Structure formats: C-alpha cells, structure tokens
Amino acid sequence: MQADEDLAEVGPTTRSVSQMSLPRRVAFWGFAALLIAGVVFYLWWGLSFGVWIDNGVYAVVITLALFGLAGMWLMMPNPPPPAELPPH
C-alpha cells in the first residue's frame, strides 16, 4: 500500500497558461488570435456578401483555424515528468 501512496504524491500536477514563460505565452495567444481571425473572417464574409457556402472562404478559414489550433496545442504547457519512485 505504501507504493500506491507514493504514486499519488508524485502524480502529474495541472499546469496552466499563466505558468508559461512570456515568449511561450505570447506565442500561445498569437495562435489563439489566428483561430479567432478565422471565425471572424467567416462571419464577416457571410454577413458582407450574403454567401455562406464558398470553397475559397472555407480554405482561408480552415487554414487559419487549424494553424491556430495546432499552434495552441504545441504551446500548451507539458506536465512535469513523474519523479522516480525510490526502490523498495
């Protein structure tokens, strides 16, 4: 039972965006801006021109959104590696 208690103590901790270094945080919010830009572009185009089904608009929106999501995923803080348990 001691091993289970030790494992519970060294489990991964939750990390947030606020705990990242400043350059990573700026990059994270830059990629988030790409995602938001894709959604805003689609809404602007649809409201301005009355066209909601357009392959060219889809290409722009999907490119912006996927680069934004991929960048945000890559910039997310990684949990620290688990500490090694002492031998019994």
Short mmCIF file of the C-alpha atoms (twelve columns), coordinates in Angstrom:
data_MODEL
# 
_entry.id   MODEL 
# 
loop_
_atom_site.group_PDB 
_atom_site.id 
_atom_site.type_symbol 
_atom_site.label_atom_id 
_atom_site.label_alt_id 
_atom_site.label_comp_id 
_atom_site.label_asym_id 
_atom_site.label_seq_id 
_atom_site.Cartn_x 
_atom_site.Cartn_y 
_atom_site.Cartn_z 
_atom_site.pdbx_PDB_model_num 
ATOM 1  C CA . MET A 1  0.000   0.000  0.000   1 
ATOM 2  C CA . GLN A 2  2.956   2.348  0.524   1 
ATOM 3  C CA . ALA A 3  3.729   2.309  -3.210  1 
ATOM 4  C CA . ASP A 4  0.189   3.494  -4.030  1 
ATOM 5  C CA . GLU A 5  0.515   6.382  -1.595  1 
ATOM 6  C CA . ASP A 6  3.912   7.346  -3.046  1 
ATOM 7  C CA . LEU A 7  2.487   7.235  -6.565  1 
ATOM 8  C CA . ALA A 8  -0.388  9.503  -5.566  1 
ATOM 9  C CA . GLU A 9  2.053   12.058 -4.174  1 
ATOM 10 C CA . VAL A 10 4.177   12.299 -7.344  1 
ATOM 11 C CA . GLY A 11 1.305   12.298 -9.843  1 
ATOM 12 C CA . PRO A 12 1.268   14.941 -12.564 1 
ATOM 13 C CA . THR A 13 0.147   18.371 -11.491 1 
ATOM 14 C CA . THR A 14 -2.101  20.585 -13.550 1 
ATOM 15 C CA . ARG A 15 -0.326  23.478 -15.251 1 
ATOM 16 C CA . SER A 16 -1.965  26.474 -16.865 1 
ATOM 17 C CA . VAL A 17 -1.131  29.090 -19.472 1 
ATOM 18 C CA . SER A 18 -0.318  31.609 -16.739 1 
ATOM 19 C CA . GLN A 19 2.599   29.419 -15.611 1 
ATOM 20 C CA . MET A 20 4.312   29.512 -19.024 1 
ATOM 21 C CA . SER A 21 7.266   31.741 -19.845 1 
ATOM 22 C CA . LEU A 22 6.459   35.065 -21.502 1 
ATOM 23 C CA . PRO A 23 7.579   34.109 -25.061 1 
ATOM 24 C CA . ARG A 24 5.501   30.912 -24.957 1 
ATOM 25 C CA . ARG A 25 2.520   32.821 -23.579 1 
ATOM 26 C CA . VAL A 26 2.777   35.440 -26.347 1 
ATOM 27 C CA . ALA A 27 3.019   32.688 -28.971 1 
ATOM 28 C CA . PHE A 28 0.018   30.877 -27.446 1 
ATOM 29 C CA . TRP A 29 -2.158  33.991 -27.628 1 
ATOM 30 C CA . GLY A 30 -0.870  34.718 -31.142 1 
ATOM 31 C CA . PHE A 31 -2.061  31.305 -32.274 1 
ATOM 32 C CA . ALA A 32 -5.354  31.892 -30.455 1 
ATOM 33 C CA . ALA A 33 -5.678  35.105 -32.480 1 
ATOM 34 C CA . LEU A 34 -5.349  33.047 -35.688 1 
ATOM 35 C CA . LEU A 35 -8.243  30.864 -34.589 1 
ATOM 36 C CA . ILE A 36 -10.366 33.896 -33.739 1 
ATOM 37 C CA . ALA A 37 -9.388  35.586 -37.028 1 
ATOM 38 C CA . GLY A 38 -10.665 32.560 -38.940 1 
ATOM 39 C CA . VAL A 39 -14.055 32.665 -37.233 1 
ATOM 40 C CA . VAL A 40 -14.337 36.461 -37.594 1 
ATOM 41 C CA . PHE A 41 -13.360 36.275 -41.271 1 
ATOM 42 C CA . TYR A 42 -16.051 33.679 -41.973 1 
ATOM 43 C CA . LEU A 43 -18.717 35.733 -40.175 1 
ATOM 44 C CA . TRP A 44 -17.595 38.975 -41.861 1 
ATOM 45 C CA . TRP A 45 -17.603 37.407 -45.318 1 
ATOM 46 C CA . GLY A 46 -21.022 35.826 -44.840 1 
ATOM 47 C CA . LEU A 47 -22.604 38.987 -43.475 1 
ATOM 48 C CA . SER A 48 -20.943 41.293 -46.041 1 
ATOM 49 C CA . PHE A 49 -21.609 39.295 -49.179 1 
ATOM 50 C CA . GLY A 50 -24.520 37.077 -48.160 1 
ATOM 51 C CA . VAL A 51 -22.599 33.979 -49.251 1 
ATOM 52 C CA . TRP A 52 -22.209 31.308 -46.576 1 
ATOM 53 C CA . ILE A 53 -21.121 28.435 -48.849 1 
ATOM 54 C CA . ASP A 54 -17.887 29.278 -50.658 1 
ATOM 55 C CA . ASN A 55 -14.903 26.974 -51.144 1 
ATOM 56 C CA . GLY A 56 -12.405 29.840 -51.153 1 
ATOM 57 C CA . VAL A 57 -13.676 31.153 -47.827 1 
ATOM 58 C CA . TYR A 58 -13.570 27.639 -46.398 1 
ATOM 59 C CA . ALA A 59 -9.931  27.297 -47.491 1 
ATOM 60 C CA . VAL A 60 -8.944  30.519 -45.722 1 
ATOM 61 C CA . VAL A 61 -10.938 29.745 -42.572 1 
ATOM 62 C CA . ILE A 62 -9.722  26.159 -42.275 1 
ATOM 63 C CA . THR A 63 -6.105  27.234 -42.767 1 
ATOM 64 C CA . LEU A 64 -6.337  29.932 -40.102 1 
ATOM 65 C CA . ALA A 65 -8.255  27.743 -37.661 1 
ATOM 66 C CA . LEU A 66 -6.022  24.681 -37.999 1 
ATOM 67 C CA . PHE A 67 -2.779  26.660 -37.701 1 
ATOM 68 C CA . GLY A 68 -4.269  28.369 -34.660 1 
ATOM 69 C CA . LEU A 69 -5.351  25.115 -33.017 1 
ATOM 70 C CA . ALA A 70 -2.092  23.318 -33.831 1 
ATOM 71 C CA . GLY A 71 -0.006  26.201 -32.514 1 
ATOM 72 C CA . MET A 72 -2.035  26.453 -29.320 1 
ATOM 73 C CA . TRP A 73 -1.672  22.699 -28.802 1 
ATOM 74 C CA . LEU A 74 2.089   22.863 -29.316 1 
ATOM 75 C CA . MET A 75 2.462   25.812 -26.926 1 
ATOM 76 C CA . MET A 76 0.394   24.254 -24.124 1 
ATOM 77 C CA . PRO A 77 2.455   23.582 -21.013 1 
ATOM 78 C CA . ASN A 78 3.535   19.987 -20.627 1 
ATOM 79 C CA . PRO A 79 3.045   18.320 -17.268 1 
ATOM 80 C CA . PRO A 80 6.304   17.663 -15.460 1 
ATOM 81 C CA . PRO A 81 7.678   14.149 -15.831 1 
ATOM 82 C CA . PRO A 82 6.818   11.886 -12.920 1 
ATOM 83 C CA . ALA A 83 9.521   11.562 -10.317 1 
ATOM 84 C CA . GLU A 84 11.098  8.164  -9.973  1 
ATOM 85 C CA . LEU A 85 9.900   6.116  -7.041  1 
ATOM 86 C CA . PRO A 86 12.580  5.002  -4.594  1 
ATOM 87 C CA . PRO A 87 13.324  1.263  -4.717  1 
ATOM 88 C CA . HIS A 88 11.667  -0.840 -2.053  1 
# 
